[in-house]
Structures are given as structure tokens and as C-alpha cells.
Amino acid sequence: MLHEMNRFVLAHDRYLALDRARTECSNPMQREFIHIQILEAYLEVQYRARHIAGLQFAEGNDYVDQN
């Protein structure tokens, strides 16, 4: 579980770094590239969060509810 938590934190940090870099784009091509990277990072964060929730549910933690 700790390994998955670390992967989530790394994915989230990447997302935040890309979001900050978004404001430094100077041309439309860079903005489009960064936007695609942000979307991919967002999806990875969501995947990691769902994976952690699934592991918690599998371990018998009753406080995890599916949305």
C-alpha cells in the first residue's frame, strides 16, 4: 500500500508542476503540448486514487465508499 501511496504522490506532484508550467508557455504549440500532458497527469492521479481506494476496500476497511 505504501508503494501505491508514493506513486500517487509522485503523480500528483507531476500534475501540479505541469499546471504551474502552463503559465510559462509562449506559443500555441507549447500550450497544446502542456495541456495534453496535464490531462494525462490528471488521469494518472485519478487512476492511482481509485487503485488506493480499491486496495483499502479489499483489505476490509469499511469507511471506503464507491461514488
Secondary structure as GFF3:
##gff-version 3
##sequence-region A 1 67
A	DSSP	alpha_helix	2	21	.	.	.	ID=ss1
A	DSSP	three_ten_helix	22	24	.	.	.	ID=ss2
A	DSSP	alpha_helix	28	58	.	.	.	ID=ss3
###
